Amino acid sequence: MRRVRAVASVQDLPSEVYGPGNITWWGALGGEVIEGFVVLLGVFAYFYLRNTAPTWPPLHTRLPSLGVPTLNLVLMLLSCAPAWFAARAAKAEDRRSTLIWLLVHSLIGLAILVVRYFEFFALNVRWDASAYGSINWALLFAHGYTAVFDVMDTMGLALLFMFLQPEEKHYVDVTENSFFWYFVVITWIPLFILIFLGPRW
């Protein structure tokens, strides 16, 4: 029988790591790439339709309102703070602080989703009224469902930290949840400009 000689041992390697050293971080990044392409395709469609339309928005179509969308933009920017503090507390494996910031992040996230509902009405056009209405509703929805899933993830982590004893991998999950939320916020900034300010130019 052929003998096998060990050349290295992995028993002293950490079981969980933060950032790119963890395969789930790459999974989150892959999700961002996929969602980013979905939004990018929507943006390409927006400019194609705009460039082929005689007027944008169509005649007799009201411009989108700015109050509700601006409120949501501010909420999203503010939400980066609890996401960042939650990730920092998770890296320190401080259960209490992590839970507090997850709860704050969840509450702001829920507020964002409620305001997102009213943002559809702030477009001041039905989804089936014209190509202008359809593409704006589609972009708002494409970004919205990404936000919904990440807020649900945040709430799930908050419940886990509240009622169960978190393991090391759960602290890693918190940092990756925050990482994905930054993507949600960053992608909304150009979409806000495109959807709500663009028709004014």
C-alpha positions, 0 to 999 in steps of 0.5 A, spaced: 500 500 500 502 506 498 503 511 504 501 518 504 505 523 507 502 529 510 505 536 508 501 541 511 496 542 517 489 546 517 487 545 524 490 551 526 486 555 521 480 560 523 473 557 522 470 563 520 473 570 517 471 576 515 471 579 508 474 576 502 477 571 506 470 568 507 466 564 501 460 567 503 462 574 502 464 572 495 456 570 494 454 577 497 458 580 491 456 575 486 449 577 488 451 585 487 453 583 480 447 580 478 442 585 481 447 590 478 446 588 471 439 587 472 438 595 474 443 596 469 439 593 463 433 597 466 437 603 465 439 602 458 432 601 456 430 607 460 435 611 455 433 607 449 426 609 450 428 616 452 432 617 446 426 614 441 421 618 444 418 625 441 417 628 448 420 625 455 415 625 459 410 624 454 405 630 453 400 632 459 404 627 464 405 630 470 413 630 473 414 626 478 413 629 485 420 630 489 418 630 497 417 622 498 423 620 494 427 625 497 425 623 504 427 616 502 433 618 499 435 621 506 433 615 510 437 610 506 443 615 507 442 615 514 441 607 514 448 606 512 450 608 520 446 603 523 449 598 518 456 600 519 455 600 527 452 593 526 458 590 522 463 594 527 460 591 533 459 584 530 467 584 528 468 585 536 463 579 537 459 584 542 452 581 542 448 586 545 451 592 541 450 588 534 443 586 536 441 594 538 444 596 531 441 591 527 434 593 531 435 600 529 437 598 522 431 594 521 426 599 523 429 604 518 429 599 513 422 598 514 420 605 514 424 605 507 420 600 504 413 603 507 416 610 503 418 606 497 410 604 496 408 611 496 414 613 491 410 609 486 405 614 487 410 619 487 411 618 479 405 621 478 404 616 472 401 609 471 405 603 469 401 602 463 400 609 461 406 609 457 413 607 456 415 612 460 411 610 466 413 602 465 420 603 465 420 608 471 415 603 475 420 597 473 426 601 475 423 602 482 421 595 483 427 592 481 431 596 486 425 595 491 425 588 491 433 588 492 431 592 498 426 588 501 430 582 501 436 585 505 431 588 510 428 581 511 435 579 512 437 584 517 430 583 521 432 575 521 439 576 524 436 581 529 431 576 531 436 570 531 441 575 536 435 576 540 432 569 542 438 565 540 446 564 542 449 567 536 455 563 533 461 566 530 458 565 523 452 569 525 457 575 526 460 574 519 453 574 516 452 581 520 458 584 516 456 581 510 449 583 510 451 590 512 456 590 505 450 588 501 446 594 504 451 599 502 450 596 495 442 597 495 444 605 498 449 606 493 445 604 487 439 608 489 443 614 488 443 614 481 436 611 480 433 617 484 437 622 479 435 618 473 427 617 475 425 623 479 430 629 477 431 626 470 425 628 467 426 635 469 432 636 464 
